[in-house]
Amino acid sequence: MTKDYILRTLDQKCKSWALAYLHKIFTAGIETTSRVEGYNWIIKQQLKANTTTLNTTYTVGQDLFLAITKVLDKYLTEPIKNMIREEMS
C-alpha cells in the first residue's frame, strides 16, 4: 500500500524532482538517456580510433553545436546569440 502510494506520487512528479537534481549539470538540452548514450558512443568510437584529444573534442563539439544553437535560438536575443556563436567557432 505504501509502495503504491510512493510510486503513484513520484511518477506524476518525476520531471519536477529530476530537474531539481540536474539543474547544475550542462546537458545541452539532452533530456533522454538514449541521446546521451549516442554521444557516449561517438566519444568511445573516437577514442578507439587512437585520435588525439583535439580531434575528439572537435568531433564532439560539432555534434553538440547544433543542439546548443537550438537552445540559444529559443532563449536569447540575436545580438547575444551572435556573440556566443563567435566565441564558439
PyMOL Python script that loads the backbone (N, CA, C, O; Angstrom):
from pymol import cmd

cmd.read_pdbstr("""\
ATOM      1  N   MET A   1       0.828  -1.186   0.000  1.00  0.00           N
ATOM      2  CA  MET A   1       0.000   0.000   0.000  1.00  0.00           C
ATOM      3  C   MET A   1       0.879   1.259   0.000  1.00  0.00           C
ATOM      4  O   MET A   1       0.662   2.167  -0.803  1.00  0.00           O
ATOM      5  N   THR A   2       1.851   1.311   0.885  1.00  0.00           N
ATOM      6  CA  THR A   2       2.755   2.462   0.932  1.00  0.00           C
ATOM      7  C   THR A   2       3.562   2.556  -0.351  1.00  0.00           C
ATOM      8  O   THR A   2       3.763   3.642  -0.895  1.00  0.00           O
ATOM      9  N   LYS A   3       4.022   1.409  -0.827  1.00  0.00           N
ATOM     10  CA  LYS A   3       4.809   1.379  -2.062  1.00  0.00           C
ATOM     11  C   LYS A   3       3.993   1.933  -3.234  1.00  0.00           C
ATOM     12  O   LYS A   3       4.506   2.715  -4.034  1.00  0.00           O
ATOM     13  N   ASP A   4       2.731   1.530  -3.332  1.00  0.00           N
ATOM     14  CA  ASP A   4       1.877   2.021  -4.414  1.00  0.00           C
ATOM     15  C   ASP A   4       1.695   3.529  -4.337  1.00  0.00           C
ATOM     16  O   ASP A   4       1.733   4.217  -5.357  1.00  0.00           O
ATOM     17  N   TYR A   5       1.498   4.037  -3.136  1.00  0.00           N
ATOM     18  CA  TYR A   5       1.329   5.483  -2.956  1.00  0.00           C
ATOM     19  C   TYR A   5       2.585   6.236  -3.391  1.00  0.00           C
ATOM     20  O   TYR A   5       2.499   7.235  -4.104  1.00  0.00           O
ATOM     21  N   ILE A   6       3.744   5.754  -2.960  1.00  0.00           N
ATOM     22  CA  ILE A   6       5.005   6.425  -3.306  1.00  0.00           C
ATOM     23  C   ILE A   6       5.225   6.392  -4.814  1.00  0.00           C
ATOM     24  O   ILE A   6       5.562   7.412  -5.416  1.00  0.00           O
ATOM     25  N   LEU A   7       5.036   5.231  -5.424  1.00  0.00           N
ATOM     26  CA  LEU A   7       5.225   5.128  -6.873  1.00  0.00           C
ATOM     27  C   LEU A   7       4.247   6.021  -7.630  1.00  0.00           C
ATOM     28  O   LEU A   7       4.625   6.681  -8.598  1.00  0.00           O
ATOM     29  N   ARG A   8       3.009   6.040  -7.195  1.00  0.00           N
ATOM     30  CA  ARG A   8       1.990   6.862  -7.854  1.00  0.00           C
ATOM     31  C   ARG A   8       2.323   8.346  -7.711  1.00  0.00           C
ATOM     32  O   ARG A   8       2.196   9.102  -8.674  1.00  0.00           O
ATOM     33  N   THR A   9       2.738   8.760  -6.548  1.00  0.00           N
ATOM     34  CA  THR A   9       3.044  10.167  -6.286  1.00  0.00           C
ATOM     35  C   THR A   9       4.308  10.604  -7.004  1.00  0.00           C
ATOM     36  O   THR A   9       4.318  11.651  -7.651  1.00  0.00           O
ATOM     37  N   LEU A  10       5.375   9.822  -6.901  1.00  0.00           N
ATOM     38  CA  LEU A  10       6.632  10.193  -7.544  1.00  0.00           C
ATOM     39  C   LEU A  10       6.536  10.139  -9.057  1.00  0.00           C
ATOM     40  O   LEU A  10       7.127  10.972  -9.745  1.00  0.00           O
ATOM     41  N   ASP A  11       5.806   9.176  -9.582  1.00  0.00           N
ATOM     42  CA  ASP A  11       5.701   9.046 -11.027  1.00  0.00           C
ATOM     43  C   ASP A  11       5.060  10.285 -11.647  1.00  0.00           C
ATOM     44  O   ASP A  11       5.462  10.709 -12.730  1.00  0.00           O
ATOM     45  N   GLN A  12       4.083  10.861 -10.984  1.00  0.00           N
ATOM     46  CA  GLN A  12       3.412  12.052 -11.500  1.00  0.00           C
ATOM     47  C   GLN A  12       4.330  13.264 -11.489  1.00  0.00           C
ATOM     48  O   GLN A  12       4.166  14.172 -12.304  1.00  0.00           O
ATOM     49  N   LYS A  13       5.284  13.291 -10.586  1.00  0.00           N
ATOM     50  CA  LYS A  13       6.131  14.466 -10.428  1.00  0.00           C
ATOM     51  C   LYS A  13       7.590  14.181 -10.789  1.00  0.00           C
ATOM     52  O   LYS A  13       8.478  14.941 -10.401  1.00  0.00           O
ATOM     53  N   CYS A  14       7.848  13.107 -11.521  1.00  0.00           N
ATOM     54  CA  CYS A  14       9.245  12.711 -11.751  1.00  0.00           C
ATOM     55  C   CYS A  14      10.025  13.781 -12.497  1.00  0.00           C
ATOM     56  O   CYS A  14      11.207  13.981 -12.215  1.00  0.00           O
ATOM     57  N   LYS A  15       9.394  14.479 -13.445  1.00  0.00           N
ATOM     58  CA  LYS A  15      10.132  15.517 -14.168  1.00  0.00           C
ATOM     59  C   LYS A  15      10.529  16.638 -13.209  1.00  0.00           C
ATOM     60  O   LYS A  15      11.633  17.172 -13.312  1.00  0.00           O
ATOM     61  N   SER A  16       9.663  16.995 -12.295  1.00  0.00           N
ATOM     62  CA  SER A  16       9.967  18.065 -11.347  1.00  0.00           C
ATOM     63  C   SER A  16      11.125  17.698 -10.439  1.00  0.00           C
ATOM     64  O   SER A  16      12.050  18.494 -10.274  1.00  0.00           O
ATOM     65  N   TRP A  17      11.098  16.519  -9.850  1.00  0.00           N
ATOM     66  CA  TRP A  17      12.173  16.189  -8.910  1.00  0.00           C
ATOM     67  C   TRP A  17      13.454  15.835  -9.631  1.00  0.00           C
ATOM     68  O   TRP A  17      14.535  16.048  -9.084  1.00  0.00           O
ATOM     69  N   ALA A  18      13.375  15.301 -10.839  1.00  0.00           N
ATOM     70  CA  ALA A  18      14.606  15.003 -11.578  1.00  0.00           C
ATOM     71  C   ALA A  18      15.314  16.296 -11.963  1.00  0.00           C
ATOM     72  O   ALA A  18      16.534  16.392 -11.833  1.00  0.00           O
ATOM     73  N   LEU A  19      14.572  17.283 -12.432  1.00  0.00           N
ATOM     74  CA  LEU A  19      15.177  18.554 -12.823  1.00  0.00           C
ATOM     75  C   LEU A  19      15.809  19.270 -11.636  1.00  0.00           C
ATOM     76  O   LEU A  19      16.785  20.003 -11.797  1.00  0.00           O
ATOM     77  N   ALA A  20      15.261  19.062 -10.455  1.00  0.00           N
ATOM     78  CA  ALA A  20      15.833  19.699  -9.266  1.00  0.00           C
ATOM     79  C   ALA A  20      17.258  19.222  -9.016  1.00  0.00           C
ATOM     80  O   ALA A  20      18.085  19.978  -8.505  1.00  0.00           O
ATOM     81  N   TYR A  21      17.549  17.982  -9.370  1.00  0.00           N
ATOM     82  CA  TYR A  21      18.890  17.441  -9.158  1.00  0.00           C
ATOM     83  C   TYR A  21      19.812  17.635 -10.352  1.00  0.00           C
ATOM     84  O   TYR A  21      21.027  17.491 -10.219  1.00  0.00           O
ATOM     85  N   LEU A  22      19.260  17.959 -11.513  1.00  0.00           N
ATOM     86  CA  LEU A  22      20.069  18.074 -12.726  1.00  0.00           C
ATOM     87  C   LEU A  22      20.320  19.512 -13.162  1.00  0.00           C
ATOM     88  O   LEU A  22      21.011  19.725 -14.158  1.00  0.00           O
ATOM     89  N   HIS A  23      19.794  20.492 -12.466  1.00  0.00           N
ATOM     90  CA  HIS A  23      19.887  21.874 -12.940  1.00  0.00           C
ATOM     91  C   HIS A  23      21.314  22.406 -13.002  1.00  0.00           C
ATOM     92  O   HIS A  23      21.573  23.367 -13.727  1.00  0.00           O
ATOM     93  N   LYS A  24      22.235  21.817 -12.270  1.00  0.00           N
ATOM     94  CA  LYS A  24      23.618  22.301 -12.285  1.00  0.00           C
ATOM     95  C   LYS A  24      24.484  21.562 -13.298  1.00  0.00           C
ATOM     96  O   LYS A  24      25.670  21.865 -13.434  1.00  0.00           O
ATOM     97  N   ILE A  25      23.913  20.604 -14.003  1.00  0.00           N
ATOM     98  CA  ILE A  25      24.667  19.799 -14.961  1.00  0.00           C
ATOM     99  C   ILE A  25      24.346  20.281 -16.371  1.00  0.00           C
ATOM    100  O   ILE A  25      23.179  20.338 -16.758  1.00  0.00           O
ATOM    101  N   PHE A  26      25.383  20.629 -17.142  1.00  0.00           N
ATOM    102  CA  PHE A  26      25.174  21.058 -18.518  1.00  0.00           C
ATOM    103  C   PHE A  26      24.854  19.846 -19.380  1.00  0.00           C
ATOM    104  O   PHE A  26      25.656  18.917 -19.471  1.00  0.00           O
ATOM    105  N   THR A  27      23.682  19.853 -20.013  1.00  0.00           N
ATOM    106  CA  THR A  27      23.272  18.731 -20.849  1.00  0.00           C
ATOM    107  C   THR A  27      22.996  19.133 -22.281  1.00  0.00           C
ATOM    108  O   THR A  27      22.638  18.284 -23.098  1.00  0.00           O
ATOM    109  N   ALA A  28      23.154  20.407 -22.607  1.00  0.00           N
ATOM    110  CA  ALA A  28      22.885  20.906 -23.961  1.00  0.00           C
ATOM    111  C   ALA A  28      21.471  20.562 -24.400  1.00  0.00           C
ATOM    112  O   ALA A  28      21.219  20.340 -25.584  1.00  0.00           O
ATOM    113  N   GLY A  29      20.565  20.520 -23.459  1.00  0.00           N
ATOM    114  CA  GLY A  29      19.175  20.248 -23.793  1.00  0.00           C
ATOM    115  C   GLY A  29      18.829  18.777 -23.930  1.00  0.00           C
ATOM    116  O   GLY A  29      17.686  18.447 -24.245  1.00  0.00           O
ATOM    117  N   ILE A  30      19.761  17.903 -23.708  1.00  0.00           N
ATOM    118  CA  ILE A  30      19.505  16.476 -23.833  1.00  0.00           C
ATOM    119  C   ILE A  30      18.790  16.010 -22.572  1.00  0.00           C
ATOM    120  O   ILE A  30      19.302  16.164 -21.463  1.00  0.00           O
ATOM    121  N   GLU A  31      17.597  15.437 -22.752  1.00  0.00           N
ATOM    122  CA  GLU A  31      16.819  15.016 -21.595  1.00  0.00           C
ATOM    123  C   GLU A  31      16.518  13.523 -21.589  1.00  0.00           C
ATOM    124  O   GLU A  31      15.837  13.042 -20.683  1.00  0.00           O
ATOM    125  N   THR A  32      17.007  12.782 -22.573  1.00  0.00           N
ATOM    126  CA  THR A  32      16.766  11.349 -22.574  1.00  0.00           C
ATOM    127  C   THR A  32      18.091  10.610 -22.550  1.00  0.00           C
ATOM    128  O   THR A  32      19.101  11.105 -23.051  1.00  0.00           O
ATOM    129  N   THR A  33      18.081   9.440 -21.973  1.00  0.00           N
ATOM    130  CA  THR A  33      19.329   8.682 -21.878  1.00  0.00           C
ATOM    131  C   THR A  33      19.774   8.153 -23.226  1.00  0.00           C
ATOM    132  O   THR A  33      20.972   7.970 -23.444  1.00  0.00           O
ATOM    133  N   SER A  34      18.838   7.899 -24.142  1.00  0.00           N
ATOM    134  CA  SER A  34      19.246   7.348 -25.435  1.00  0.00           C
ATOM    135  C   SER A  34      20.116   8.331 -26.203  1.00  0.00           C
ATOM    136  O   SER A  34      21.076   7.923 -26.857  1.00  0.00           O
ATOM    137  N   ARG A  35      19.796   9.619 -26.136  1.00  0.00           N
ATOM    138  CA  ARG A  35      20.622  10.600 -26.830  1.00  0.00           C
ATOM    139  C   ARG A  35      21.983  10.723 -26.157  1.00  0.00           C
ATOM    140  O   ARG A  35      23.001  10.873 -26.832  1.00  0.00           O
ATOM    141  N   VAL A  36      22.000  10.661 -24.838  1.00  0.00           N
ATOM    142  CA  VAL A  36      23.274  10.715 -24.123  1.00  0.00           C
ATOM    143  C   VAL A  36      24.110   9.492 -24.480  1.00  0.00           C
ATOM    144  O   VAL A  36      25.318   9.600 -24.689  1.00  0.00           O
ATOM    145  N   GLU A  37      23.471   8.339 -24.548  1.00  0.00           N
ATOM    146  CA  GLU A  37      24.193   7.124 -24.928  1.00  0.00           C
ATOM    147  C   GLU A  37      24.754   7.255 -26.337  1.00  0.00           C
ATOM    148  O   GLU A  37      25.845   6.761 -26.621  1.00  0.00           O
ATOM    149  N   GLY A  38      24.017   7.916 -27.214  1.00  0.00           N
ATOM    150  CA  GLY A  38      24.515   8.145 -28.570  1.00  0.00           C
ATOM    151  C   GLY A  38      25.781   8.982 -28.568  1.00  0.00           C
ATOM    152  O   GLY A  38      26.732   8.673 -29.285  1.00  0.00           O
ATOM    153  N   TYR A  39      25.800  10.028 -27.774  1.00  0.00           N
ATOM    154  CA  TYR A  39      27.002  10.865 -27.674  1.00  0.00           C
ATOM    155  C   TYR A  39      28.151  10.094 -27.023  1.00  0.00           C
ATOM    156  O   TYR A  39      29.308  10.250 -27.412  1.00  0.00           O
ATOM    157  N   ASN A  40      27.829   9.269 -26.041  1.00  0.00           N
ATOM    158  CA  ASN A  40      28.874   8.445 -25.432  1.00  0.00           C
ATOM    159  C   ASN A  40      29.476   7.493 -26.463  1.00  0.00           C
ATOM    160  O   ASN A  40      30.685   7.261 -26.460  1.00  0.00           O
ATOM    161  N   TRP A  41      28.638   6.940 -27.346  1.00  0.00           N
ATOM    162  CA  TRP A  41      29.133   6.049 -28.392  1.00  0.00           C
ATOM    163  C   TRP A  41      30.080   6.792 -29.331  1.00  0.00           C
ATOM    164  O   TRP A  41      31.128   6.263 -29.702  1.00  0.00           O
ATOM    165  N   ILE A  42      29.714   8.019 -29.718  1.00  0.00           N
ATOM    166  CA  ILE A  42      30.574   8.823 -30.598  1.00  0.00           C
ATOM    167  C   ILE A  42      31.931   9.046 -29.940  1.00  0.00           C
ATOM    168  O   ILE A  42      32.971   8.888 -30.579  1.00  0.00           O
ATOM    169  N   ILE A  43      31.916   9.410 -28.676  1.00  0.00           N
ATOM    170  CA  ILE A  43      33.172   9.654 -27.956  1.00  0.00           C
ATOM    171  C   ILE A  43      34.000   8.373 -27.896  1.00  0.00           C
ATOM    172  O   ILE A  43      35.210   8.397 -28.122  1.00  0.00           O
ATOM    173  N   LYS A  44      33.345   7.261 -27.591  1.00  0.00           N
ATOM    174  CA  LYS A  44      34.059   5.988 -27.485  1.00  0.00           C
ATOM    175  C   LYS A  44      34.691   5.603 -28.822  1.00  0.00           C
ATOM    176  O   LYS A  44      35.834   5.148 -28.858  1.00  0.00           O
ATOM    177  N   GLN A  45      33.955   5.783 -29.921  1.00  0.00           N
ATOM    178  CA  GLN A  45      34.495   5.451 -31.239  1.00  0.00           C
ATOM    179  C   GLN A  45      35.701   6.321 -31.573  1.00  0.00           C
ATOM    180  O   GLN A  45      36.678   5.842 -32.148  1.00  0.00           O
ATOM    181  N   GLN A  46      35.630   7.591 -31.214  1.00  0.00           N
ATOM    182  CA  GLN A  46      36.754   8.482 -31.476  1.00  0.00           C
ATOM    183  C   GLN A  46      37.982   8.066 -30.674  1.00  0.00           C
ATOM    184  O   GLN A  46      39.103   8.104 -31.181  1.00  0.00           O
ATOM    185  N   LEU A  47      37.772   7.673 -29.437  1.00  0.00           N
ATOM    186  CA  LEU A  47      38.896   7.273 -28.597  1.00  0.00           C
ATOM    187  C   LEU A  47      39.493   5.942 -29.052  1.00  0.00           C
ATOM    188  O   LEU A  47      40.704   5.741 -28.957  1.00  0.00           O
ATOM    189  N   LYS A  48      38.648   5.032 -29.548  1.00  0.00           N
ATOM    190  CA  LYS A  48      39.142   3.751 -30.047  1.00  0.00           C
ATOM    191  C   LYS A  48      40.010   3.935 -31.289  1.00  0.00           C
ATOM    192  O   LYS A  48      40.912   3.137 -31.544  1.00  0.00           O
ATOM    193  N   ALA A  49      39.742   4.965 -32.044  1.00  0.00           N
ATOM    194  CA  ALA A  49      40.469   5.195 -33.293  1.00  0.00           C
ATOM    195  C   ALA A  49      41.853   5.791 -33.040  1.00  0.00           C
ATOM    196  O   ALA A  49      42.555   6.148 -33.986  1.00  0.00           O
ATOM    197  N   ASN A  50      42.247   5.899 -31.778  1.00  0.00           N
ATOM    198  CA  ASN A  50      43.555   6.454 -31.400  1.00  0.00           C
ATOM    199  C   ASN A  50      43.777   7.865 -31.943  1.00  0.00           C
ATOM    200  O   ASN A  50      44.878   8.212 -32.370  1.00  0.00           O
ATOM    201  N   THR A  51      42.752   8.643 -31.922  1.00  0.00           N
ATOM    202  CA  THR A  51      42.895  10.026 -32.356  1.00  0.00           C
ATOM    203  C   THR A  51      43.401  10.868 -31.201  1.00  0.00           C
ATOM    204  O   THR A  51      43.441  10.427 -30.052  1.00  0.00           O
ATOM    205  N   THR A  52      43.777  12.061 -31.525  1.00  0.00           N
ATOM    206  CA  THR A  52      44.230  12.970 -30.480  1.00  0.00           C
ATOM    207  C   THR A  52      43.029  13.524 -29.729  1.00  0.00           C
ATOM    208  O   THR A  52      41.899  13.458 -30.211  1.00  0.00           O
ATOM    209  N   THR A  53      43.278  14.056 -28.575  1.00  0.00           N
ATOM    210  CA  THR A  53      42.215  14.691 -27.791  1.00  0.00           C
ATOM    211  C   THR A  53      41.607  15.850 -28.564  1.00  0.00           C
ATOM    212  O   THR A  53      40.402  16.088 -28.483  1.00  0.00           O
ATOM    213  N   LEU A  54      42.420  16.557 -29.299  1.00  0.00           N
ATOM    214  CA  LEU A  54      41.925  17.681 -30.091  1.00  0.00           C
ATOM    215  C   LEU A  54      40.913  17.211 -31.131  1.00  0.00           C
ATOM    216  O   LEU A  54      39.868  17.837 -31.304  1.00  0.00           O
ATOM    217  N   ASN A  55      41.212  16.119 -31.822  1.00  0.00           N
ATOM    218  CA  ASN A  55      40.274  15.594 -32.819  1.00  0.00           C
ATOM    219  C   ASN A  55      38.974  15.130 -32.177  1.00  0.00           C
ATOM    220  O   ASN A  55      37.894  15.372 -32.716  1.00  0.00           O
ATOM    221  N   THR A  56      39.071  14.473 -31.040  1.00  0.00           N
ATOM    222  CA  THR A  56      37.876  14.019 -30.331  1.00  0.00           C
ATOM    223  C   THR A  56      37.029  15.206 -29.901  1.00  0.00           C
ATOM    224  O   THR A  56      35.808  15.199 -30.057  1.00  0.00           O
ATOM    225  N   THR A  57      37.679  16.213 -29.366  1.00  0.00           N
ATOM    226  CA  THR A  57      36.967  17.418 -28.942  1.00  0.00           C
ATOM    227  C   THR A  57      36.274  18.073 -30.121  1.00  0.00           C
ATOM    228  O   THR A  57      35.130  18.514 -30.004  1.00  0.00           O
ATOM    229  N   TYR A  58      36.944  18.140 -31.242  1.00  0.00           N
ATOM    230  CA  TYR A  58      36.363  18.757 -32.440  1.00  0.00           C
ATOM    231  C   TYR A  58      35.124  17.984 -32.897  1.00  0.00           C
ATOM    232  O   TYR A  58      34.098  18.591 -33.203  1.00  0.00           O
ATOM    233  N   THR A  59      35.208  16.660 -32.946  1.00  0.00           N
ATOM    234  CA  THR A  59      34.086  15.842 -33.404  1.00  0.00           C
ATOM    235  C   THR A  59      32.886  15.989 -32.480  1.00  0.00           C
ATOM    236  O   THR A  59      31.766  16.201 -32.944  1.00  0.00           O
ATOM    237  N   VAL A  60      33.111  15.878 -31.190  1.00  0.00           N
ATOM    238  CA  VAL A  60      32.019  16.014 -30.227  1.00  0.00           C
ATOM    239  C   VAL A  60      31.456  17.430 -30.277  1.00  0.00           C
ATOM    240  O   VAL A  60      30.241  17.620 -30.211  1.00  0.00           O
ATOM    241  N   GLY A  61      32.326  18.411 -30.391  1.00  0.00           N
ATOM    242  CA  GLY A  61      31.878  19.802 -30.463  1.00  0.00           C
ATOM    243  C   GLY A  61      30.987  20.061 -31.654  1.00  0.00           C
ATOM    244  O   GLY A  61      30.000  20.787 -31.541  1.00  0.00           O
ATOM    245  N   GLN A  62      31.317  19.478 -32.799  1.00  0.00           N
ATOM    246  CA  GLN A  62      30.494  19.653 -33.997  1.00  0.00           C
ATOM    247  C   GLN A  62      29.112  19.037 -33.804  1.00  0.00           C
ATOM    248  O   GLN A  62      28.110  19.610 -34.232  1.00  0.00           O
ATOM    249  N   ASP A  63      29.055  17.877 -33.165  1.00  0.00           N
ATOM    250  CA  ASP A  63      27.776  17.212 -32.932  1.00  0.00           C
ATOM    251  C   ASP A  63      26.904  17.989 -31.949  1.00  0.00           C
ATOM    252  O   ASP A  63      25.684  18.049 -32.102  1.00  0.00           O
ATOM    253  N   LEU A  64      27.533  18.579 -30.949  1.00  0.00           N
ATOM    254  CA  LEU A  64      26.768  19.321 -29.942  1.00  0.00           C
ATOM    255  C   LEU A  64      26.412  20.734 -30.394  1.00  0.00           C
ATOM    256  O   LEU A  64      25.488  21.340 -29.852  1.00  0.00           O
ATOM    257  N   PHE A  65      27.130  21.261 -31.374  1.00  0.00           N
ATOM    258  CA  PHE A  65      26.923  22.647 -31.791  1.00  0.00           C
ATOM    259  C   PHE A  65      25.481  22.896 -32.218  1.00  0.00           C
ATOM    260  O   PHE A  65      24.900  23.921 -31.862  1.00  0.00           O
ATOM    261  N   LEU A  66      24.896  21.968 -32.977  1.00  0.00           N
ATOM    262  CA  LEU A  66      23.521  22.132 -33.436  1.00  0.00           C
ATOM    263  C   LEU A  66      22.543  22.163 -32.260  1.00  0.00           C
ATOM    264  O   LEU A  66      21.633  22.992 -32.228  1.00  0.00           O
ATOM    265  N   ALA A  67      22.732  21.264 -31.299  1.00  0.00           N
ATOM    266  CA  ALA A  67      21.843  21.232 -30.131  1.00  0.00           C
ATOM    267  C   ALA A  67      21.965  22.512 -29.317  1.00  0.00           C
ATOM    268  O   ALA A  67      20.964  23.049 -28.844  1.00  0.00           O
ATOM    269  N   ILE A  68      23.174  22.995 -29.156  1.00  0.00           N
ATOM    270  CA  ILE A  68      23.394  24.228 -28.399  1.00  0.00           C
ATOM    271  C   ILE A  68      22.774  25.412 -29.131  1.00  0.00           C
ATOM    272  O   ILE A  68      22.180  26.288 -28.503  1.00  0.00           O
ATOM    273  N   THR A  69      22.910  25.443 -30.449  1.00  0.00           N
ATOM    274  CA  THR A  69      22.343  26.528 -31.245  1.00  0.00           C
ATOM    275  C   THR A  69      20.826  26.574 -31.096  1.00  0.00           C
ATOM    276  O   THR A  69      20.249  27.658 -31.017  1.00  0.00           O
ATOM    277  N   LYS A  70      20.175  25.420 -31.057  1.00  0.00           N
ATOM    278  CA  LYS A  70      18.717  25.386 -30.885  1.00  0.00           C
ATOM    279  C   LYS A  70      18.308  25.995 -29.543  1.00  0.00           C
ATOM    280  O   LYS A  70      17.324  26.730 -29.464  1.00  0.00           O
ATOM    281  N   VAL A  71      19.060  25.688 -28.500  1.00  0.00           N
ATOM    282  CA  VAL A  71      18.759  26.253 -27.179  1.00  0.00           C
ATOM    283  C   VAL A  71      18.975  27.764 -27.198  1.00  0.00           C
ATOM    284  O   VAL A  71      18.165  28.514 -26.653  1.00  0.00           O
ATOM    285  N   LEU A  72      20.058  28.212 -27.820  1.00  0.00           N
ATOM    286  CA  LEU A  72      20.329  29.650 -27.915  1.00  0.00           C
ATOM    287  C   LEU A  72      19.203  30.357 -28.650  1.00  0.00           C
ATOM    288  O   LEU A  72      18.746  31.414 -28.216  1.00  0.00           O
ATOM    289  N   ASP A  73      18.750  29.781 -29.764  1.00  0.00           N
ATOM    290  CA  ASP A  73      17.678  30.394 -30.551  1.00  0.00           C
ATOM    291  C   ASP A  73      16.394  30.524 -29.750  1.00  0.00           C
ATOM    292  O   ASP A  73      15.634  31.476 -29.927  1.00  0.00           O
ATOM    293  N   LYS A  74      16.161  29.578 -28.884  1.00  0.00           N
ATOM    294  CA  LYS A  74      14.918  29.578 -28.109  1.00  0.00           C
ATOM    295  C   LYS A  74      14.898  30.660 -27.030  1.00  0.00           C
ATOM    296  O   LYS A  74      13.849  31.248 -26.768  1.00  0.00           O
ATOM    297  N   TYR A  75      16.046  30.930 -26.400  1.00  0.00           N
ATOM    298  CA  TYR A  75      16.034  31.765 -25.207  1.00  0.00           C
ATOM    299  C   TYR A  75      16.748  33.117 -25.312  1.00  0.00           C
ATOM    300  O   TYR A  75      16.531  33.979 -24.460  1.00  0.00           O
ATOM    301  N   LEU A  76      17.581  33.329 -26.315  1.00  0.00           N
ATOM    302  CA  LEU A  76      18.406  34.536 -26.327  1.00  0.00           C
ATOM    303  C   LEU A  76      18.069  35.469 -27.479  1.00  0.00           C
ATOM    304  O   LEU A  76      17.489  35.059 -28.485  1.00  0.00           O
ATOM    305  N   THR A  77      18.444  36.733 -27.312  1.00  0.00           N
ATOM    306  CA  THR A  77      18.246  37.712 -28.377  1.00  0.00           C
ATOM    307  C   THR A  77      19.333  37.546 -29.435  1.00  0.00           C
ATOM    308  O   THR A  77      20.372  36.937 -29.181  1.00  0.00           O
ATOM    309  N   GLU A  78      19.083  38.091 -30.617  1.00  0.00           N
ATOM    310  CA  GLU A  78      20.009  37.929 -31.742  1.00  0.00           C
ATOM    311  C   GLU A  78      21.423  38.447 -31.452  1.00  0.00           C
ATOM    312  O   GLU A  78      22.384  37.738 -31.750  1.00  0.00           O
ATOM    313  N   PRO A  79      21.597  39.656 -30.883  1.00  0.00           N
ATOM    314  CA  PRO A  79      22.965  40.125 -30.613  1.00  0.00           C
ATOM    315  C   PRO A  79      23.732  39.215 -29.646  1.00  0.00           C
ATOM    316  O   PRO A  79      24.924  38.974 -29.835  1.00  0.00           O
ATOM    317  N   ILE A  80      23.060  38.721 -28.630  1.00  0.00           N
ATOM    318  CA  ILE A  80      23.706  37.822 -27.669  1.00  0.00           C
ATOM    319  C   ILE A  80      24.060  36.499 -28.351  1.00  0.00           C
ATOM    320  O   ILE A  80      25.151  35.967 -28.147  1.00  0.00           O
ATOM    321  N   LYS A  81      23.130  35.965 -29.166  1.00  0.00           N
ATOM    322  CA  LYS A  81      23.397  34.710 -29.878  1.00  0.00           C
ATOM    323  C   LYS A  81      24.608  34.857 -30.791  1.00  0.00           C
ATOM    324  O   LYS A  81      25.453  33.964 -30.846  1.00  0.00           O
ATOM    325  N   ASN A  82      24.700  35.972 -31.505  1.00  0.00           N
ATOM    326  CA  ASN A  82      25.831  36.186 -32.414  1.00  0.00           C
ATOM    327  C   ASN A  82      27.153  36.225 -31.658  1.00  0.00           C
ATOM    328  O   ASN A  82      28.152  35.666 -32.112  1.00  0.00           O
ATOM    329  N   MET A  83      27.156  36.880 -30.515  1.00  0.00           N
ATOM    330  CA  MET A  83      28.373  36.963 -29.716  1.00  0.00           C
ATOM    331  C   MET A  83      28.805  35.565 -29.236  1.00  0.00           C
ATOM    332  O   MET A  83      29.989  35.228 -29.280  1.00  0.00           O
ATOM    333  N   ILE A  84      27.853  34.772 -28.786  1.00  0.00           N
ATOM    334  CA  ILE A  84      28.163  33.425 -28.311  1.00  0.00           C
ATOM    335  C   ILE A  84      28.642  32.549 -29.466  1.00  0.00           C
ATOM    336  O   ILE A  84      29.598  31.789 -29.311  1.00  0.00           O
ATOM    337  N   ARG A  85      27.988  32.648 -30.620  1.00  0.00           N
ATOM    338  CA  ARG A  85      28.406  31.854 -31.785  1.00  0.00           C
ATOM    339  C   ARG A  85      29.831  32.192 -32.202  1.00  0.00           C
ATOM    340  O   ARG A  85      30.602  31.305 -32.569  1.00  0.00           O
ATOM    341  N   GLU A  86      30.179  33.472 -32.144  1.00  0.00           N
ATOM    342  CA  GLU A  86      31.549  33.871 -32.495  1.00  0.00           C
ATOM    343  C   GLU A  86      32.559  33.236 -31.547  1.00  0.00           C
ATOM    344  O   GLU A  86      33.623  32.789 -31.974  1.00  0.00           O
ATOM    345  N   GLU A  87      32.226  33.198 -30.269  1.00  0.00           N
ATOM    346  CA  GLU A  87      33.130  32.592 -29.289  1.00  0.00           C
ATOM    347  C   GLU A  87      33.237  31.085 -29.486  1.00  0.00           C
ATOM    348  O   GLU A  87      34.295  30.498 -29.261  1.00  0.00           O
ATOM    349  N   MET A  88      32.139  30.459 -29.908  1.00  0.00           N
ATOM    350  CA  MET A  88      32.127  29.010 -30.081  1.00  0.00           C
ATOM    351  C   MET A  88      32.839  28.564 -31.353  1.00  0.00           C
ATOM    352  O   MET A  88      33.324  27.435 -31.421  1.00  0.00           O
ATOM    353  N   SER A  89      32.910  29.420 -32.348  1.00  0.00           N
ATOM    354  CA  SER A  89      33.512  28.983 -33.621  1.00  0.00           C
ATOM    355  C   SER A  89      35.006  29.184 -33.656  1.00  0.00           C
ATOM    356  O   SER A  89      35.648  28.865 -34.657  1.00  0.00           O
TER     357      SER A  89
END
""", "prot")
cmd.dss("prot")
cmd.show_as("cartoon", "prot")
cmd.util.cbc("prot")
cmd.orient("prot")
